[in-house]
């Protein structure tokens, strides 16, 4: 307000809100009548308050979900403060006890309790009748729950015994931490659900070239990069209909004919589909995207371990943007979790599960961590997913402690499991990754993509990342279809790598 406000000790808002006694308010009104500057100040304040009354703030897309979460938590934690008891209420229990004691004394005096009671035949018959039995359905359900709990405890002990024989201290720590973590079940389902919703919205927004170019410029890249992304996406869409991806992807004859392994073919198909999702929706590429999703859906039931995680990671994106194959993702996701947590004579008996074996690449573990963060949105048990994510992170930590501080290990930790890293650990990993530039990691664009997508806007080193992405944009496209798809994802980082960034929602760091 004006200097006059400071000298008189009151402000215009005090008068408008009637903050003061009657005498003080009368004095304020006299000041207004006597001072034109004070009158103008009051008028300005009135106009300001009128404008503020019409101010509206549009709720974000996730506001209803957050409010539902707040209500659910408040309902669970609701409690009422007991009011102080009156003297009568305090004496009531004592009076009741004294009355009962007097009644027993009177009955004892008339000796009804000391008479020998003879059991009549009717009473004996009633005593021999069976008591009320629970329903067969209730008994069966209780037996099933008890059996499942006993089987799970047995599996936990077998896994703990196996990990005790392994030279994997970080994996053991992760297992115990995953068992002890108590998280909100609603939040475990709500956050992945919101991420899937934002992924679909972002994919639709990426259909606009103006939106893509704006995102590139906003984060510090070149708008011309989008031309390369769209050109690469068109090439990948055409390649999805070619023979190498059209036959049976897990057929041995197919592998011999084209000289590729099952893992390479799964990766090629998965990254090609993800590149189409990242580049944005297009009428020309819509058929190729659905065809690629159908091909993934056809081979997913035949896959296990790392190959299953990579295929499902792409299939979740297809399901999020098209709505297809929801039930398959749910079933295959539950199967992936069960493959890790099932304990029998082979699994956790003779060896670790396939996903935690030394054969799995660091990039595959990163994709598994990213996938497991999203599976609760498809109905897969959230605590079991969280336990497997902890085990995957423990495996990566063991690899790092064993001297394998390679860029693919560090990138996988940030890319798929960054939200699980302990305080300060993320900064140390980021500092270690500064030793490698994106262009020097080429042509391993799978690692480059994970490293680029793991960084957060505004994070230390993000500006340097944008400079490296600009240098990456002028490289020649690789000849391998897999690396070309990963290269396309690298170039689309600024508008595809941060879920929720285009739609204005909270940026999700699980993608």
Protein Blocks (a to p, Z undefined) as FASTA:
>chain_A
ZZklmmnopafklmmnopacfklmmmmmmmmmmmmklmmmmmmmmmmmmmmmmpccdddf
klmmmmmmmmmmmmmmgccddddddfklmmmmmmmmmmmmmmmmmmmmnommmpccdddf
klmmmmmpccddddfklmmmmmmmmmmmmmmmmmmmmmmmmmmmpccfklmmmmmmmmmp
ccdfklmmmmmmmmmmmmmmmmmmmmpmklmmmmmmmnopafklmmmmmmmmmmmmmmmm
mmklmmcfkbfklmmmnopafklmmmmmmmmmmmmmmnopcfklmmmmmmmmmmmmmmmm
mpghjlmmmmmmmmmmmmmmnopaklmmmmmmmmmmmmmmpccfknoplmccfklmmkbc
fklmmmmmmmmmmmmmnopafklmmmmmmmmmmmmmmmmmnopacfklmmmmmmmmmmmp
cehklmmmmmmmmmpcfklmpcclklmmmmmmmpcghiahklmmmmmmmmmmmpccdfbl
klmmmmmmmmmmmmmmmghklnopacdfkZZ
